[in-house]
Amino acid sequence: EELSAQTSCWLFIGTQHASANAGAMHYASPRIRRDGGVETDTLATNFLQLIKRILESKRADTMELQRNLSKVQA
């Protein structure tokens, strides 16, 4: 936030730890919220959807590996 205030830049940051159980986080600077309007909300929504899809894919891969391991161990 300090960076965006000092530089008056448009700043959007999205983050999600790969192994976290909590939801993704994002930050949009006051200037990008003001100047970006609805598109800023869309950017945040798209980021959250992207993270959701990545996590779902990761879970599906884990489930597939578990099924394959169970077959081999049987």
N, C-alpha and C positions, 0 to 999 in steps of 0.2 A: 504494500500500500504506500509506503514511504517513497519507493522508487517511482511509482506512477504520479505521486504528488510533486516530487522534485522535478521530474522531467516532463510532466503534463502529457505523458504518452497514453496510448490506448493499451491497456494491459488486460489480458485474460490468461489465467492459469488454471489448468485442470490437473488433478492428481488422484491416483488410486494405487495403493500398495498392492502388489500382486497376490499376497497371501492374507490380506486384511479381511476381516469379517464385516467391518463397518463400510458404509457407503462411500462413494467417491465424493471429493470435495472440489469446489471451484471458487475462483475469485474473479470478479470483473471490476475494474477500476471505475470510479465515478465518471470519468470522461467517456469511457467506452459505453457505459450504461446510458449516459446522456446522449451521446452522438450516434450510438448504434441502434437505439430504439428496440423494436421488436426483434430485430436480427440478433441482438445480444442474448435475448431469452432463447432464441432458436439455437444459437451456438452452445449455450449451456445444456439445453435439452439434448442436442445431438451428441455432445460429449458424454453425457450420462447414459444415453442409449448405446454408444460405442462401448463404454466400459461394461455395461450389462451384457452385451453380446460376447465380448471377450471372456468374461467370467463364465458365461453359459458354455462357451466352447471349451474352456479349460475344464469345467466340470464334466462335460461329455467325454472329453479325452480321458480323464481320470476314471470315469465309470467304465469305459471301453477297456482300459488297461486292467482294471480290477476284474472284469469278466474274463479277459484272456488269461490272467493269472489263475483265476479259479478253475478254468478249464484245464490248464497245465497241471495244477496241483491235484486234480481229481483222478 
